[in-house]
């Protein structure tokens, strides 16, 4: 499965297409500080990788009750070991994070699907790298990495709740504007109301099927239906751009909403 994850995540992104889903064969690899090229970590030799991957898979799939490891800690350890081993030419970080998500979801932590640890890690790459360095320089005590990753998870969950509250506020704002509108009563869903709130704040904003789909993690057809409905109501202007359609928030969108209220 690890090879499949790497293939999915790196196809079309590597300098060497033949390296997709395959273990590296070279030992000329290290993890360094991008600021001064200092070598911070030298991964295991290529000849050791196959056995290490097999052991990692055994650990990932082991559900023995003899030695309990909290599922979150186990997922963090999977992340750590794969990134530490650096088994692929490139895409190791992506694959390690994907393995973390897989393990968490496999243990029933469904909320993890909606948080982004990548954004936080990329915002402070030095802290992420140093958590490995501290581990390696202190007799391989992985506590440093575990603590750091738990802090990242907590922060990501907090960010998710901030995002959800922001979305609720957007919906409440538009609901307040539309609650006395007989013409729109019950016709708009929460995604459309959130979009209208953004359009009210920033007229001439451009929306596409793809941007709406990504903003709400919905199917393409659902995004298409949402935007076409708003266009039919005159709340967005549908325009052709190349071979695709874009939807523009009109400058007088508030006036149009007021007209629909009557």
BAMARGU-162607 format. One line per field, with one value per residue: residue number from 1; residue in one letter; x, y, z of N, C-alpha, C in turn. Coordinates in steps of 0.1 Angstrom, whole numbers, padded with zeros to 4 digits. Example, Ala and Ser with C-alpha at 12.3 -4.5 7.8 and 13.67 -1.06 7.14 Angstrom:
! BAMARGU-162607
num = (1, 2)
residu = (A, S)
n_east = (0132, 0128)
n_north = (-0057, -0022)
n_up = (0078, 0071)
ca_east = (0123, 0137)
ca_north = (-0045, -0011)
ca_up = (0078, 0071)
c_east = (0132, 0129)
c_north = (-0033, 0000)
c_up = (0078, 0079)
***
This chain:
! BAMARGU-162607
num = (1, 2, 3, 4, 5, 6, 7, 8, 9, 10, 11, 12, 13, 14, 15, 16, 17, 18, 19, 20, 21, 22, 23, 24, 25, 26, 27, 28, 29, 30, 31, 32, 33, 34, 35, 36, 37, 38, 39, 40, 41, 42, 43, 44, 45, 46, 47, 48, 49, 50, 51, 52, 53, 54, 55, 56, 57, 58, 59, 60, 61, 62, 63, 64, 65, 66, 67, 68, 69, 70, 71, 72, 73, 74, 75, 76, 77, 78, 79, 80, 81, 82, 83, 84, 85, 86, 87, 88, 89, 90, 91, 92, 93, 94, 95, 96, 97, 98, 99, 100, 101, 102, 103, 104, 105, 106, 107, 108, 109, 110, 111, 112, 113, 114, 115, 116, 117, 118, 119, 120, 121, 122, 123, 124, 125, 126, 127, 128, 129, 130, 131, 132, 133, 134, 135, 136, 137, 138, 139, 140, 141, 142, 143, 144, 145, 146, 147, 148, 149, 150, 151, 152, 153, 154, 155, 156, 157, 158, 159, 160, 161, 162, 163, 164, 165, 166, 167, 168, 169, 170, 171, 172, 173, 174, 175, 176, 177, 178, 179, 180, 181, 182, 183, 184, 185, 186, 187, 188, 189, 190, 191, 192, 193, 194, 195, 196, 197, 198, 199, 200, 201, 202, 203, 204, 205, 206, 207, 208, 209, 210, 211, 212, 213, 214, 215, 216, 217, 218, 219, 220, 221, 222, 223, 224, 225, 226, 227, 228, 229, 230, 231, 232, 233, 234, 235, 236, 237, 238, 239, 240, 241, 242, 243, 244, 245, 246, 247, 248, 249, 250, 251, 252, 253, 254, 255, 256, 257, 258, 259, 260, 261, 262)
residu = (X, X, X, X, X, X, X, X, X, X, X, X, X, X, X, X, X, X, X, X, X, X, X, X, X, X, X, X, X, X, X, X, X, X, X, X, X, X, X, X, X, X, X, X, X, X, X, X, X, X, X, X, X, X, X, X, X, X, X, X, X, X, X, X, X, X, X, X, X, X, X, X, X, X, X, X, X, X, X, X, X, X, X, X, X, X, X, X, X, X, X, X, X, X, X, X, X, X, X, X, X, X, X, X, X, X, X, X, X, X, X, X, X, X, X, X, X, X, X, X, X, X, X, X, X, X, X, X, X, X, X, X, X, X, X, X, X, X, X, X, X, X, X, X, X, X, X, X, X, X, X, X, X, X, X, X, X, X, X, X, X, X, X, X, X, X, X, X, X, X, X, X, X, X, X, X, X, X, X, X, X, X, X, X, X, X, X, X, X, X, X, X, X, X, X, X, X, X, X, X, X, X, X, X, X, X, X, X, X, X, X, X, X, X, X, X, X, X, X, X, X, X, X, X, X, X, X, X, X, X, X, X, X, X, X, X, X, X, X, X, X, X, X, X, X, X, X, X, X, X, X, X, X, X, X, X, X, X, X, X, X, X)
n_east = (0008, 0020, 0037, 0018, 0005, 0025, 0028, 0003, 0004, 0026, 0027, 0034, 0048, 0074, 0109, 0121, 0102, 0102, 0108, 0085, 0066, 0086, 0113, 0142, 0174, 0198, 0224, 0230, 0218, 0203, 0188, 0185, 0192, 0175, 0184, 0212, 0222, 0231, 0237, 0213, 0202, 0210, 0196, 0187, 0206, 0201, 0200, 0189, 0162, 0140, 0135, 0130, 0107, 0090, 0089, 0078, 0052, 0043, 0042, 0023, 0000, -0004, -0024, -0023, -0031, -0013, 0007, -0002, -0005, -0014, -0037, -0034, -0008, 0005, -0001, 0013, 0039, 0042, 0042, 0066, 0086, 0085, 0092, 0117, 0132, 0132, 0125, 0121, 0130, 0119, 0091, 0087, 0078, 0051, 0041, 0045, 0028, 0004, 0003, 0000, -0026, -0041, -0038, -0050, -0076, -0083, -0085, -0107, -0108, -0124, -0126, -0101, -0100, -0108, -0090, -0060, -0027, -0005, -0004, 0002, 0027, 0042, 0042, 0060, 0087, 0112, 0108, 0096, 0117, 0136, 0125, 0130, 0158, 0163, 0154, 0172, 0196, 0194, 0197, 0178, 0153, 0120, 0102, 0103, 0094, 0069, 0056, 0057, 0042, 0017, 0010, 0007, -0015, -0035, -0035, -0044, -0069, -0081, -0079, -0097, -0122, -0123, -0126, -0151, -0168, -0165, -0177, -0203, -0210, -0210, -0232, -0252, -0253, -0261, -0286, -0299, -0303, -0319, -0341, -0366, -0375, -0398, -0395, -0371, -0372, -0363, -0351, -0323, -0293, -0269, -0244, -0247, -0256, -0233, -0215, -0228, -0225, -0198, -0197, -0212, -0195, -0173, -0179, -0178, -0162, -0150, -0163, -0160, -0170, -0151, -0138, -0158, -0165, -0141, -0140, -0161, -0158, -0173, -0192, -0185, -0208, -0227, -0216, -0219, -0247, -0253, -0242, -0253, -0280, -0279, -0272, -0294, -0312, -0303, -0284, -0257, -0235, -0232, -0205, -0186, -0154, -0128, -0130, -0146, -0171, -0174, -0185, -0196, -0198, -0221, -0218, -0239, -0251, -0263, -0285, -0299, -0306, -0323, -0343, -0353, -0364, -0388)
n_north = (-0012, 0012, 0018, 0022, 0044, 0063, 0063, 0073, 0099, 0110, 0107, 0122, 0143, 0140, 0144, 0122, 0100, 0073, 0067, 0067, 0052, 0035, 0022, 0041, 0037, 0048, 0059, 0085, 0107, 0130, 0148, 0182, 0215, 0240, 0266, 0268, 0245, 0226, 0194, 0176, 0151, 0118, 0094, 0058, 0032, 0023, -0004, -0014, -0007, -0022, -0042, -0026, -0012, -0034, -0041, -0018, -0020, -0042, -0032, -0012, -0027, -0043, -0054, -0063, -0069, -0071, -0052, -0021, 0008, 0040, 0049, 0074, 0081, 0060, 0065, 0089, 0079, 0062, 0081, 0095, 0074, 0067, 0091, 0095, 0073, 0079, 0066, 0069, 0085, 0111, 0129, 0119, 0132, 0138, 0112, 0102, 0118, 0111, 0084, 0087, 0100, 0078, 0059, 0071, 0075, 0048, 0039, 0051, 0078, 0101, 0128, 0137, 0138, 0162, 0181, 0200, 0192, 0196, 0223, 0237, 0225, 0233, 0260, 0264, 0251, 0247, 0240, 0215, 0200, 0202, 0188, 0162, 0162, 0167, 0143, 0125, 0132, 0127, 0100, 0087, 0093, 0096, 0112, 0140, 0145, 0133, 0150, 0174, 0169, 0163, 0188, 0201, 0188, 0195, 0222, 0223, 0212, 0232, 0253, 0243, 0245, 0273, 0279, 0266, 0281, 0306, 0300, 0295, 0320, 0334, 0322, 0329, 0357, 0360, 0347, 0364, 0386, 0375, 0364, 0376, 0372, 0362, 0351, 0338, 0320, 0291, 0283, 0284, 0267, 0261, 0263, 0279, 0302, 0309, 0315, 0337, 0355, 0360, 0372, 0395, 0408, 0412, 0424, 0416, 0394, 0363, 0331, 0296, 0263, 0245, 0259, 0263, 0237, 0228, 0245, 0236, 0209, 0191, 0172, 0176, 0179, 0188, 0212, 0225, 0226, 0243, 0268, 0274, 0276, 0300, 0317, 0316, 0328, 0354, 0363, 0358, 0364, 0347, 0339, 0333, 0319, 0312, 0278, 0273, 0281, 0310, 0326, 0356, 0379, 0404, 0440, 0453, 0434, 0434, 0451, 0435, 0413, 0426, 0433, 0407, 0401, 0413)
n_up = (0000, 0007, -0015, -0034, -0024, -0027, -0055, -0063, -0052, -0064, -0092, -0123, -0112, -0105, -0113, -0124, -0140, -0138, -0112, -0097, -0072, -0065, -0046, -0036, -0051, -0046, -0023, -0021, -0006, 0016, 0044, 0046, 0058, 0042, 0041, 0045, 0035, 0053, 0065, 0081, 0086, 0077, 0059, 0062, 0045, 0010, 0006, 0029, 0029, 0019, 0038, 0060, 0052, 0051, 0078, 0088, 0077, 0090, 0116, 0113, 0107, 0129, 0154, 0179, 0213, 0233, 0236, 0241, 0220, 0217, 0192, 0179, 0185, 0173, 0146, 0143, 0147, 0125, 0105, 0112, 0110, 0082, 0069, 0081, 0072, 0045, 0019, -0008, -0039, -0041, -0027, -0002, 0021, 0015, 0012, 0037, 0053, 0041, 0049, 0076, 0077, 0067, 0087, 0109, 0100, 0095, 0121, 0130, 0134, 0122, 0120, 0113, 0086, 0078, 0085, 0080, 0082, 0066, 0058, 0081, 0087, 0065, 0069, 0089, 0084, 0095, 0122, 0120, 0108, 0127, 0148, 0140, 0141, 0168, 0178, 0167, 0177, 0204, 0213, 0197, 0207, 0203, 0213, 0210, 0184, 0185, 0204, 0190, 0167, 0178, 0188, 0164, 0153, 0172, 0168, 0142, 0144, 0159, 0141, 0122, 0136, 0138, 0112, 0106, 0122, 0110, 0086, 0095, 0104, 0080, 0067, 0085, 0081, 0055, 0057, 0074, 0057, 0038, 0050, 0050, 0025, 0003, -0022, -0022, -0001, 0013, -0011, -0014, -0006, 0021, 0010, -0012, 0001, 0016, -0005, -0016, 0005, 0004, -0021, -0016, 0001, -0016, -0045, -0080, -0077, -0089, -0097, -0101, -0114, -0104, -0084, -0065, -0060, -0048, -0025, -0009, -0008, -0025, -0049, -0085, -0101, -0082, -0075, -0099, -0102, -0081, -0088, -0113, -0106, -0090, -0110, -0127, -0110, -0112, -0096, -0100, -0127, -0156, -0176, -0206, -0207, -0225, -0230, -0210, -0184, -0163, -0133, -0123, -0096, -0095, -0095, -0084, -0066, -0041, -0045, -0063, -0047, -0029, -0047, -0052, -0028, -0028)
ca_east = (0000, 0029, 0041, 0006, 0003, 0036, 0025, -0008, 0008, 0038, 0026, 0034, 0054, 0088, 0119, 0123, 0089, 0105, 0110, 0072, 0062, 0097, 0123, 0154, 0185, 0210, 0226, 0234, 0206, 0203, 0178, 0193, 0186, 0175, 0190, 0226, 0226, 0236, 0231, 0207, 0199, 0213, 0187, 0193, 0211, 0191, 0200, 0181, 0149, 0129, 0133, 0125, 0093, 0082, 0087, 0068, 0039, 0039, 0038, 0010, -0012, -0004, -0035, -0021, -0035, -0003, 0014, -0011, 0000, -0026, -0038, -0029, 0007, 0009, -0001, 0025, 0051, 0043, 0047, 0080, 0095, 0086, 0100, 0131, 0138, 0133, 0127, 0119, 0138, 0112, 0077, 0087, 0070, 0037, 0037, 0045, 0016, -0008, 0002, -0006, -0040, -0046, -0038, -0060, -0090, -0084, -0088, -0120, -0107, -0130, -0124, -0088, -0102, -0112, -0080, -0048, -0014, 0005, -0004, 0010, 0041, 0049, 0044, 0072, 0095, 0124, 0104, 0094, 0130, 0143, 0119, 0138, 0172, 0164, 0153, 0184, 0208, 0191, 0195, 0166, 0141, 0111, 0092, 0103, 0086, 0055, 0050, 0055, 0031, 0004, 0008, 0003, -0028, -0043, -0037, -0052, -0083, -0085, -0082, -0109, -0133, -0124, -0131, -0165, -0175, -0166, -0188, -0216, -0213, -0214, -0246, -0262, -0253, -0270, -0299, -0305, -0306, -0328, -0352, -0379, -0376, -0406, -0390, -0359, -0374, -0361, -0345, -0309, -0287, -0259, -0232, -0250, -0256, -0219, -0210, -0234, -0219, -0185, -0200, -0216, -0183, -0164, -0185, -0169, -0155, -0152, -0164, -0161, -0175, -0140, -0135, -0169, -0163, -0130, -0143, -0170, -0155, -0185, -0190, -0185, -0222, -0233, -0211, -0225, -0261, -0254, -0238, -0263, -0292, -0277, -0272, -0308, -0319, -0298, -0275, -0244, -0235, -0225, -0198, -0178, -0140, -0123, -0140, -0154, -0179, -0171, -0196, -0191, -0207, -0224, -0215, -0252, -0257, -0272, -0298, -0306, -0311, -0334, -0354, -0359, -0372, -0402)
ca_north = (0000, 0024, 0020, 0027, 0058, 0071, 0064, 0082, 0112, 0116, 0105, 0134, 0154, 0137, 0146, 0109, 0093, 0059, 0066, 0067, 0040, 0026, 0025, 0047, 0028, 0055, 0064, 0099, 0114, 0135, 0158, 0193, 0229, 0247, 0279, 0268, 0232, 0218, 0180, 0174, 0137, 0109, 0082, 0045, 0028, 0018, -0019, -0017, -0001, -0032, -0048, -0015, -0010, -0046, -0040, -0007, -0025, -0051, -0024, -0005, -0036, -0051, -0050, -0071, -0063, -0073, -0039, -0010, 0021, 0048, 0050, 0087, 0080, 0050, 0072, 0098, 0071, 0058, 0094, 0097, 0064, 0067, 0103, 0092, 0063, 0085, 0054, 0072, 0096, 0123, 0127, 0112, 0139, 0136, 0099, 0100, 0125, 0103, 0072, 0092, 0101, 0065, 0052, 0078, 0071, 0034, 0037, 0057, 0092, 0106, 0143, 0140, 0140, 0176, 0191, 0200, 0193, 0200, 0237, 0241, 0221, 0241, 0273, 0264, 0239, 0245, 0233, 0201, 0194, 0201, 0177, 0150, 0164, 0165, 0129, 0118, 0136, 0123, 0085, 0083, 0096, 0101, 0121, 0153, 0145, 0131, 0162, 0185, 0165, 0164, 0202, 0204, 0182, 0203, 0235, 0221, 0211, 0246, 0261, 0238, 0251, 0287, 0279, 0263, 0293, 0316, 0296, 0296, 0334, 0338, 0317, 0337, 0370, 0360, 0343, 0376, 0394, 0368, 0358, 0381, 0372, 0350, 0345, 0329, 0312, 0277, 0280, 0284, 0259, 0267, 0266, 0291, 0314, 0312, 0321, 0350, 0363, 0364, 0381, 0407, 0415, 0416, 0423, 0413, 0382, 0353, 0318, 0286, 0251, 0239, 0267, 0261, 0223, 0227, 0253, 0229, 0195, 0185, 0167, 0186, 0181, 0196, 0226, 0230, 0229, 0255, 0281, 0276, 0281, 0314, 0325, 0316, 0338, 0367, 0367, 0357, 0366, 0336, 0344, 0323, 0322, 0300, 0267, 0271, 0292, 0316, 0332, 0369, 0386, 0417, 0451, 0456, 0422, 0437, 0456, 0423, 0406, 0434, 0431, 0394, 0401, 0418)
ca_up = (0000, 0007, -0028, -0041, -0020, -0033, -0069, -0064, -0048, -0072, -0106, -0130, -0104, -0103, -0124, -0131, -0139, -0134, -0097, -0090, -0066, -0063, -0036, -0042, -0052, -0043, -0010, -0021, -0001, 0030, 0047, 0050, 0060, 0029, 0042, 0043, 0030, 0064, 0066, 0094, 0088, 0066, 0060, 0061, 0032, 0001, 0008, 0041, 0028, 0017, 0051, 0069, 0048, 0056, 0093, 0090, 0074, 0101, 0128, 0109, 0107, 0141, 0163, 0191, 0225, 0243, 0239, 0236, 0216, 0214, 0177, 0174, 0186, 0163, 0133, 0143, 0145, 0111, 0098, 0115, 0104, 0068, 0066, 0086, 0062, 0032, 0010, -0022, -0044, -0038, -0023, 0011, 0031, 0011, 0015, 0052, 0058, 0037, 0058, 0089, 0075, 0065, 0100, 0117, 0095, 0097, 0135, 0132, 0137, 0110, 0120, 0107, 0071, 0075, 0089, 0072, 0089, 0057, 0058, 0093, 0086, 0055, 0074, 0098, 0080, 0104, 0134, 0116, 0105, 0140, 0156, 0136, 0145, 0182, 0180, 0162, 0186, 0218, 0214, 0190, 0215, 0193, 0221, 0204, 0172, 0189, 0210, 0180, 0158, 0186, 0188, 0150, 0152, 0181, 0161, 0129, 0148, 0163, 0128, 0116, 0143, 0135, 0098, 0107, 0128, 0100, 0076, 0101, 0104, 0066, 0064, 0093, 0075, 0043, 0061, 0079, 0046, 0029, 0058, 0047, 0010, -0001, -0035, -0020, 0011, 0011, -0024, -0014, 0004, 0029, 0002, -0020, 0010, 0019, -0017, -0017, 0015, -0002, -0032, -0011, 0006, -0027, -0058, -0092, -0075, -0099, -0092, -0111, -0108, -0097, -0071, -0056, -0056, -0038, -0013, 0000, -0009, -0030, -0063, -0095, -0105, -0072, -0077, -0112, -0100, -0072, -0095, -0124, -0099, -0087, -0123, -0131, -0101, -0115, -0085, -0106, -0141, -0163, -0188, -0212, -0207, -0232, -0232, -0197, -0179, -0150, -0127, -0117, -0087, -0101, -0086, -0077, -0061, -0030, -0051, -0069, -0036, -0024, -0056, -0051, -0016, -0029)
c_east = (0009, 0033, 0030, 0003, 0013, 0033, 0014, -0004, 0019, 0037, 0025, 0041, 0069, 0097, 0121, 0110, 0091, 0106, 0096, 0069, 0073, 0107, 0136, 0165, 0199, 0211, 0230, 0222, 0207, 0192, 0186, 0185, 0187, 0183, 0205, 0232, 0233, 0229, 0226, 0204, 0203, 0205, 0194, 0197, 0200, 0189, 0191, 0166, 0138, 0125, 0126, 0110, 0084, 0079, 0077, 0054, 0034, 0034, 0025, -0002, -0013, -0015, -0034, -0024, -0024, 0005, 0006, -0003, -0012, -0026, -0032, -0013, 0012, 0009, 0010, 0038, 0053, 0048, 0062, 0089, 0097, 0095, 0114, 0138, 0140, 0135, 0126, 0128, 0132, 0098, 0076, 0077, 0055, 0032, 0036, 0032, 0003, -0009, -0003, -0021, -0047, -0048, -0049, -0074, -0093, -0088, -0101, -0120, -0111, -0127, -0111, -0089, -0104, -0101, -0067, -0035, -0004, 0007, 0004, 0024, 0049, 0051, 0056, 0081, 0106, 0120, 0102, 0107, 0137, 0138, 0126, 0152, 0173, 0163, 0166, 0196, 0206, 0188, 0182, 0153, 0131, 0100, 0092, 0093, 0071, 0048, 0047, 0043, 0017, 0001, 0002, -0012, -0038, -0046, -0045, -0066, -0089, -0088, -0094, -0122, -0135, -0130, -0146, -0173, -0176, -0176, -0202, -0220, -0217, -0228, -0256, -0263, -0263, -0284, -0306, -0310, -0318, -0341, -0365, -0382, -0385, -0401, -0379, -0361, -0372, -0354, -0330, -0303, -0276, -0247, -0235, -0251, -0242, -0213, -0215, -0229, -0206, -0187, -0204, -0204, -0173, -0171, -0174, -0160, -0159, -0153, -0165, -0166, -0164, -0137, -0146, -0168, -0153, -0133, -0152, -0168, -0167, -0182, -0191, -0200, -0229, -0229, -0217, -0239, -0262, -0252, -0248, -0276, -0290, -0277, -0286, -0316, -0314, -0288, -0260, -0246, -0226, -0218, -0189, -0163, -0133, -0133, -0149, -0162, -0173, -0184, -0191, -0202, -0209, -0221, -0228, -0259, -0266, -0286, -0306, -0313, -0324, -0346, -0361, -0367, -0386, -0411)
c_north = (0013, 0028, 0027, 0041, 0067, 0073, 0074, 0096, 0119, 0115, 0119, 0146, 0152, 0140, 0133, 0101, 0078, 0056, 0065, 0053, 0030, 0031, 0031, 0036, 0035, 0059, 0078, 0107, 0118, 0146, 0170, 0206, 0236, 0260, 0279, 0254, 0223, 0204, 0178, 0159, 0129, 0096, 0069, 0042, 0022, 0003, -0023, -0014, -0011, -0038, -0038, -0012, -0022, -0045, -0029, -0011, -0034, -0043, -0017, -0014, -0044, -0045, -0058, -0063, -0064, -0060, -0028, 0003, 0029, 0050, 0063, 0087, 0071, 0057, 0082, 0091, 0066, 0070, 0095, 0087, 0065, 0079, 0101, 0083, 0069, 0075, 0057, 0084, 0110, 0120, 0119, 0119, 0137, 0122, 0096, 0106, 0116, 0090, 0076, 0093, 0087, 0058, 0058, 0074, 0057, 0030, 0045, 0072, 0100, 0121, 0147, 0143, 0154, 0186, 0189, 0202, 0198, 0216, 0243, 0237, 0229, 0255, 0275, 0251, 0236, 0237, 0218, 0194, 0192, 0191, 0163, 0151, 0162, 0150, 0121, 0120, 0133, 0108, 0081, 0084, 0103, 0110, 0135, 0154, 0142, 0143, 0173, 0181, 0166, 0179, 0207, 0200, 0191, 0217, 0234, 0219, 0224, 0254, 0256, 0244, 0266, 0288, 0276, 0274, 0304, 0313, 0298, 0311, 0339, 0334, 0326, 0351, 0370, 0356, 0355, 0385, 0388, 0363, 0363, 0381, 0359, 0343, 0335, 0320, 0297, 0273, 0278, 0275, 0267, 0271, 0279, 0304, 0319, 0320, 0335, 0360, 0369, 0374, 0394, 0415, 0420, 0414, 0422, 0401, 0371, 0339, 0308, 0273, 0244, 0246, 0264, 0246, 0222, 0234, 0245, 0214, 0187, 0180, 0178, 0189, 0190, 0210, 0233, 0234, 0241, 0268, 0284, 0281, 0296, 0323, 0326, 0327, 0352, 0372, 0365, 0359, 0355, 0341, 0332, 0327, 0310, 0290, 0265, 0283, 0297, 0323, 0344, 0375, 0400, 0428, 0454, 0444, 0425, 0442, 0444, 0415, 0413, 0433, 0418, 0392, 0405, 0408)
c_up = (0000, -0007, -0036, -0037, -0027, -0048, -0071, -0062, -0057, -0087, -0113, -0123, -0102, -0115, -0132, -0129, -0135, -0119, -0090, -0085, -0064, -0053, -0043, -0042, -0048, -0028, -0009, -0018, 0013, 0032, 0052, 0053, 0047, 0029, 0040, 0039, 0040, 0064, 0080, 0097, 0075, 0068, 0059, 0046, 0023, 0003, 0020, 0039, 0027, 0030, 0060, 0065, 0052, 0071, 0096, 0088, 0085, 0114, 0125, 0111, 0120, 0151, 0176, 0204, 0236, 0246, 0233, 0232, 0212, 0198, 0172, 0174, 0176, 0149, 0132, 0141, 0131, 0102, 0100, 0108, 0089, 0063, 0070, 0076, 0049, 0021, -0005, -0026, -0040, -0034, -0010, 0021, 0028, 0015, 0030, 0058, 0054, 0045, 0071, 0088, 0074, 0078, 0109, 0113, 0097, 0112, 0139, 0136, 0125, 0109, 0112, 0092, 0068, 0080, 0080, 0080, 0079, 0057, 0069, 0092, 0076, 0060, 0084, 0096, 0090, 0117, 0131, 0114, 0119, 0149, 0153, 0142, 0160, 0186, 0178, 0172, 0200, 0218, 0208, 0198, 0207, 0200, 0214, 0192, 0175, 0195, 0199, 0171, 0165, 0187, 0175, 0149, 0160, 0174, 0149, 0133, 0152, 0151, 0121, 0123, 0140, 0121, 0098, 0112, 0118, 0090, 0082, 0101, 0090, 0063, 0072, 0087, 0063, 0047, 0067, 0068, 0038, 0037, 0055, 0032, 0007, -0013, -0032, -0008, 0007, -0002, -0024, -0003, 0011, 0021, -0006, -0011, 0014, 0007, -0018, -0007, 0010, -0013, -0027, -0005, -0005, -0041, -0069, -0089, -0086, -0093, -0103, -0105, -0100, -0084, -0061, -0051, -0045, -0025, -0003, -0001, -0013, -0044, -0073, -0100, -0095, -0073, -0089, -0109, -0091, -0080, -0106, -0118, -0095, -0099, -0128, -0123, -0104, -0104, -0089, -0121, -0148, -0175, -0193, -0212, -0213, -0235, -0220, -0193, -0165, -0146, -0119, -0108, -0092, -0090, -0078, -0071, -0049, -0035, -0057, -0058, -0030, -0034, -0055, -0038, -0017, -0036)
***
